[in-house]
Amino acid sequence: MKEFGRQEYEDVAYINFDHNSKMEELFSSDLNIERLIMGMEIYIGKKIDPQKTLLIFDEVQEVPKALTSLKYFYENAIEVKAEENLRAKSLRAYYEKYQPELAVRTSMSDYRRQDWLLNLPLYAIEAFPG
């Protein structure tokens, strides 16, 4: 995912939530997107431009409020990607909590449909109307 970000975006911001007390603290209060972005900028030491930066959350399920925040990032048109690990539990945790009809993941893996999950390969995204 980092390599994809380097090729397709001007910048990449990678945050690993596994055993990350600073991110746990940041996400422990309100889920105000501006405040969260400012805190992440301080943490990674660079500016996050929603128009030019791919924000990658790895192991986001380790901080439950960070997982919950994904819907707020989405509502504010900020794109967040999970790391390339297809066995990560964050999408399943989101699916179980919010129970959407179908969970959709984009990854470098091939197209496949499981009972609750649709995996779309990144190379096929350009075929979708936008």
NORWO-V502637 format. One record per run of one state. SS is the DSSP state (@ for helix, = for strand, . for the rest). FROM is the first residue (numbers start at 0). TO is the last residue. If there is no record, write none. Layout:
# NORWO-V502637
{{SS	FROM	TO} {SS	FROM	TO}}
This chain:
# NORWO-V502637
{{.	0	0} {@	1	7} {.	8	9} {=	10	15} {.	16	19} {@	20	25} {.	26	31} {@	32	43} {.	44	51} {=	52	57} {.	58	58} {@	59	61} {.	62	62} {@	63	74} {.	75	78} {=	79	81} {.	82	88} {@	89	97} {.	98	101} {=	102	106} {.	107	110} {=	111	112} {.	113	115} {=	116	120} {@	121	126} {.	127	129}}
